[in-house]
Amino acid sequence: MNTPEITEQSPSVVLPAKNEAASIGTVVSRILEHIPEAEVIVVDDGSSDDTATIASHAGARVISHPYSMGNGSAIKTGARAATREIVVFMDADGQHDPADIPRLLGELRKGYHMVVGARGSESHASLGRGIANRIYNRLASYMTGHRIEDLTSGFRAVVTSRFREFLYLLPNGFSYPTTSTMAFFRAGYPVSYVPIRAEKRIGKSHIRILHDGVRFLIIIFRVGTLYSPLKLFLPIALGFFLLASFWYGYTFVTQGRFTNMSALLYTGSVSIFLMGLISEQITALMYKDRG
């Protein structure tokens, strides 16, 4: 794997923003206070307030979407527009402390290609979101075989060239952190975590817990099939096989015969396993040119 050489050049800082007029000016000013030479890019995702104007006056380069295209779309726009070799992504709502950026950059320069700001238990989040995040972290850790401390954190520093390799995988809505983290692991790019404290956001959240929670779960499994399909297909195939064996044993003892249901379950088990094998080969081809 070829490791990109990282210089001391200041990073690009990308902030996706939609109706964040209450916080965007302060966030941009604080970023420039801690890293004066940073390239701050605010991607205004179809805001109906003064987000773009305030961000521009604070010193940011503003790119405006003609309508709301989604958080992930804003991230992709910012990643394409960044001119520095390192990009820092963070929320525009005041949750992330710009003072933590140098810590992420310091870790990145140790040889990592992505460094994630991992929120601790003291960070401000509802009980439901906290439980959901722990579930996501465990599922993703199982899929990747690596300990994932914070799958959904939007505060991260990445090597720009590496991140751009996976833009086609990123969804246009929320959860770009989920997809990018698992893609980096699958490609064999080193990922690290730095503990941070996330404050309570300024303004109203755009995330709908139930709706977006289900989408996060679907994305974990979708990216899981891109990452290691057999880890998803094999347990399901095994479940069908055990169920078929149980039903065959029951009907053999009670009726003395092999039923159509047992045959169907065994067939399903084999079919799912073969689908997993095929998916595994397709996944290997998708990542054959990485590094």
C-alpha positions as CSV (number, residue, x, y, z in Angstrom):
1,M,0.0,0.0,0.0
2,N,1.4,3.4,-1.0
3,T,1.1,5.9,1.8
4,P,0.6,9.5,0.7
5,E,3.2,11.9,2.0
6,I,1.5,14.4,4.2
7,T,3.1,17.8,4.6
8,E,2.4,20.5,7.2
9,Q,0.1,22.3,4.8
10,S,-3.1,23.6,6.5
11,P,-6.2,21.5,5.7
12,S,-9.4,22.2,3.9
13,V,-12.3,22.2,6.4
14,V,-15.7,21.3,4.9
15,L,-18.9,22.2,6.7
16,P,-22.2,21.0,5.1
17,A,-24.8,23.5,6.2
18,K,-28.6,23.8,5.9
19,N,-30.3,26.6,7.8
20,E,-27.5,27.0,10.2
21,A,-27.5,30.8,10.4
22,A,-27.5,30.7,14.2
23,S,-24.2,28.9,14.4
24,I,-22.3,29.0,11.2
25,G,-20.6,32.4,11.7
26,T,-19.2,31.4,15.1
27,V,-18.0,28.0,13.8
28,V,-16.2,29.5,10.9
29,S,-14.5,32.2,13.0
30,R,-13.4,29.6,15.6
31,I,-11.9,27.4,12.9
32,L,-9.9,30.3,11.5
33,E,-8.9,31.3,15.0
34,H,-7.3,27.9,15.6
35,I,-6.0,27.3,12.0
36,P,-5.6,30.8,10.3
37,E,-4.4,29.3,7.1
38,A,-7.2,26.7,6.7
39,E,-9.3,26.7,3.6
40,V,-12.9,26.8,5.1
41,I,-15.5,25.6,2.6
42,V,-19.2,25.9,3.6
43,V,-21.5,24.0,1.4
44,D,-24.9,25.6,1.7
45,D,-27.4,22.9,1.0
46,G,-30.4,24.9,-0.2
47,S,-30.8,27.0,3.0
48,S,-33.8,29.3,3.3
49,D,-32.0,31.6,5.8
50,D,-28.8,33.7,5.8
51,T,-26.4,30.7,6.2
52,A,-24.5,31.5,3.0
53,T,-24.1,35.2,3.7
54,I,-23.0,34.8,7.3
55,A,-20.5,32.1,6.4
56,S,-19.0,34.3,3.6
57,H,-18.7,37.3,5.9
58,A,-17.0,35.1,8.5
59,G,-14.3,34.2,6.0
60,A,-15.5,31.0,4.4
61,R,-15.6,30.0,0.8
62,V,-19.3,29.3,0.1
63,I,-20.6,26.8,-2.4
64,S,-24.4,26.8,-2.7
65,H,-26.7,24.0,-3.9
66,P,-29.7,25.3,-5.9
67,Y,-31.9,23.2,-3.6
68,S,-31.5,20.8,-0.7
69,M,-29.6,17.8,-2.1
70,G,-28.8,16.1,1.2
71,N,-26.0,16.1,3.7
72,G,-24.0,13.4,1.8
73,S,-24.3,15.4,-1.4
74,A,-22.9,18.5,0.4
75,I,-20.0,16.4,1.7
76,K,-19.2,15.2,-1.8
77,T,-19.4,18.8,-3.2
78,G,-17.0,19.9,-0.5
79,A,-14.6,17.0,-1.1
80,R,-14.4,17.8,-4.8
81,A,-13.8,21.5,-4.2
82,A,-11.1,21.0,-1.6
83,T,-7.6,22.0,-2.7
84,R,-5.6,20.8,0.2
85,E,-4.1,17.3,0.7
86,I,-6.1,16.9,4.0
87,V,-9.8,17.5,4.4
88,V,-11.5,17.9,7.8
89,F,-15.2,17.3,7.9
90,M,-17.3,18.7,10.7
91,D,-20.8,19.8,11.5
92,A,-21.9,23.4,11.2
93,D,-24.2,23.3,14.2
94,G,-21.6,24.0,16.9
95,Q,-21.4,20.4,18.2
96,H,-17.7,20.0,17.3
97,D,-14.9,22.0,18.9
98,P,-12.5,23.5,16.3
99,A,-9.8,23.2,19.0
100,D,-9.8,19.5,18.4
101,I,-8.8,19.8,14.8
102,P,-5.0,19.9,15.5
103,R,-5.4,16.7,17.5
104,L,-7.0,14.9,14.5
105,L,-4.3,16.3,12.2
106,G,-1.5,15.1,14.6
107,E,-2.9,11.6,14.6
108,L,-3.3,11.6,10.8
109,R,0.3,12.5,10.3
110,K,1.3,9.4,12.1
111,G,0.4,7.4,9.0
112,Y,-3.3,7.0,9.2
113,H,-5.5,7.8,6.3
114,M,-8.6,8.7,8.3
115,V,-8.9,9.9,11.9
116,V,-12.4,10.0,13.5
117,G,-13.4,12.2,16.4
118,A,-15.1,9.6,18.7
119,R,-17.7,10.9,21.0
120,G,-17.6,9.8,24.6
121,S,-20.5,9.0,26.9
122,E,-20.4,12.5,28.3
123,S,-21.2,14.0,24.9
124,H,-24.7,15.5,24.5
125,A,-27.0,13.0,22.8
126,S,-30.4,11.6,23.5
127,L,-30.7,8.2,25.2
128,G,-32.2,6.7,22.0
129,R,-29.4,8.0,19.8
130,G,-26.8,6.8,22.3
131,I,-28.2,3.3,22.3
132,A,-28.6,3.3,18.5
133,N,-24.9,4.4,18.0
134,R,-23.7,1.6,20.2
135,I,-25.7,-0.9,18.2
136,Y,-24.3,0.5,14.9
137,N,-20.8,0.4,16.3
138,R,-21.1,-3.3,17.3
139,L,-22.7,-4.4,14.0
140,A,-20.0,-2.5,11.9
141,S,-17.2,-3.9,14.1
142,Y,-18.5,-7.4,13.4
143,M,-18.7,-6.7,9.6
144,T,-15.2,-5.2,9.4
145,G,-13.4,-7.3,12.0
146,H,-12.1,-4.0,13.5
147,R,-13.2,-2.2,16.6
148,I,-15.2,0.8,15.5
149,E,-15.6,3.4,18.3
150,D,-17.9,5.8,16.6
151,L,-19.4,4.9,13.3
152,T,-21.6,7.9,12.8
153,S,-19.4,10.8,13.9
154,G,-19.3,13.6,11.3
155,F,-16.1,15.0,12.7
156,R,-13.1,13.4,10.9
157,A,-9.9,14.2,9.1
158,V,-9.0,12.3,5.9
159,V,-6.4,12.2,3.2
160,T,-8.2,13.9,0.4
161,S,-7.0,11.6,-2.4
162,R,-8.1,8.5,-0.5
163,F,-11.5,9.9,0.4
164,R,-12.3,10.8,-3.2
165,E,-11.8,7.2,-4.2
166,F,-15.1,6.4,-2.5
167,L,-17.3,9.3,-3.4
168,Y,-19.4,7.1,-5.7
169,L,-20.3,4.9,-2.7
170,L,-21.5,7.8,-0.5
171,P,-25.3,8.3,-0.1
172,N,-26.7,11.7,-0.8
173,G,-28.5,11.8,2.5
174,F,-27.2,11.3,6.0
175,S,-24.7,8.6,7.1
176,Y,-21.7,9.4,4.9
177,P,-19.6,8.6,8.0
178,T,-20.9,5.0,8.0
179,T,-20.1,4.4,4.4
180,S,-16.7,6.1,4.3
181,T,-15.5,4.4,7.5
182,M,-16.4,0.9,6.3
183,A,-15.0,1.6,2.8
184,F,-11.6,2.7,4.3
185,F,-11.4,-0.5,6.3
186,R,-12.3,-2.7,3.3
187,A,-9.7,-1.0,1.2
188,G,-7.0,-1.6,3.9
189,Y,-6.5,2.1,4.7
190,P,-5.6,2.7,8.3
191,V,-8.2,4.3,10.5
192,S,-7.7,5.8,14.0
193,Y,-9.9,7.4,16.6
194,V,-9.4,10.5,18.8
195,P,-11.8,11.0,21.8
196,I,-13.8,14.2,21.6
197,R,-16.7,15.8,23.5
198,A,-19.6,16.9,21.3
199,E,-21.7,19.7,22.7
200,K,-25.4,20.3,22.3
201,R,-26.2,21.5,18.8
202,I,-27.3,25.1,18.1
203,G,-30.7,25.1,16.4
204,K,-32.9,22.2,15.4
205,S,-31.6,18.8,14.2
206,H,-32.4,17.7,10.7
207,I,-32.2,14.0,11.6
208,R,-35.4,12.1,12.2
209,I,-34.5,9.4,14.7
210,L,-36.8,6.6,13.5
211,H,-36.7,7.2,9.8
212,D,-32.9,7.9,9.6
213,G,-32.2,5.2,12.2
214,V,-33.7,2.6,9.9
215,R,-31.7,4.1,7.0
216,F,-28.5,3.9,9.0
217,L,-29.2,0.2,9.7
218,I,-29.9,-0.5,6.0
219,I,-26.7,1.3,5.0
220,I,-24.7,-0.8,7.5
221,F,-25.9,-4.0,5.9
222,R,-25.6,-2.5,2.4
223,V,-22.0,-1.5,3.0
224,G,-21.5,-4.8,4.9
225,T,-22.2,-6.7,1.7
226,L,-19.7,-4.5,-0.1
227,Y,-17.2,-5.1,2.7
228,S,-17.5,-8.8,3.7
229,P,-20.7,-10.3,2.2
230,L,-20.1,-13.8,3.7
231,K,-20.3,-12.3,7.2
232,L,-23.9,-11.3,6.3
233,F,-25.0,-14.3,4.1
234,L,-23.3,-17.1,6.1
235,P,-25.2,-16.7,9.4
236,I,-28.5,-16.5,7.4
237,A,-27.6,-19.6,5.4
238,L,-26.7,-21.4,8.6
239,G,-30.0,-20.4,10.2
240,F,-31.9,-21.8,7.3
241,F,-29.8,-25.0,7.4
242,L,-30.4,-25.5,11.1
243,L,-34.1,-24.8,10.7
244,A,-34.4,-27.3,7.9
245,S,-32.5,-29.9,10.0
246,F,-34.8,-29.3,13.0
247,W,-37.9,-29.6,10.8
248,Y,-36.6,-32.7,9.1
249,G,-35.9,-34.3,12.4
250,Y,-39.3,-33.4,13.8
251,T,-41.2,-34.7,10.7
252,F,-39.1,-37.9,10.5
253,V,-39.9,-38.7,14.2
254,T,-43.6,-37.8,14.0
255,Q,-44.4,-38.8,10.4
256,G,-41.5,-40.9,9.2
257,R,-40.9,-38.8,6.1
258,F,-38.9,-36.0,4.5
259,T,-41.2,-33.1,3.7
260,N,-41.3,-30.5,1.0
261,M,-40.7,-27.8,3.6
262,S,-37.4,-29.3,4.7
263,A,-36.4,-29.5,1.0
264,L,-37.3,-25.9,0.5
265,L,-35.3,-24.8,3.6
266,Y,-32.3,-26.8,2.6
267,T,-32.4,-25.3,-0.9
268,G,-32.8,-21.8,0.5
269,S,-29.7,-22.4,2.7
270,V,-27.5,-23.5,-0.2
271,S,-28.8,-20.7,-2.4
272,I,-28.1,-18.0,0.2
273,F,-24.6,-19.4,0.8
274,L,-23.8,-19.4,-2.9
275,M,-25.1,-15.8,-3.2
276,G,-22.6,-14.9,-0.5
277,L,-19.7,-16.5,-2.3
278,I,-20.6,-14.7,-5.5
279,S,-20.9,-11.4,-3.7
280,E,-17.5,-12.0,-2.0
281,Q,-15.9,-12.4,-5.5
282,I,-17.6,-9.2,-6.8
283,T,-16.4,-7.3,-3.8
284,A,-12.9,-8.4,-4.3
285,L,-13.0,-7.1,-7.9
286,M,-14.4,-3.7,-6.8
287,Y,-11.4,-3.1,-4.5
288,K,-8.7,-4.7,-6.7
289,D,-7.1,-1.4,-7.8
290,R,-7.1,0.3,-4.3
291,G,-3.5,1.1,-3.2
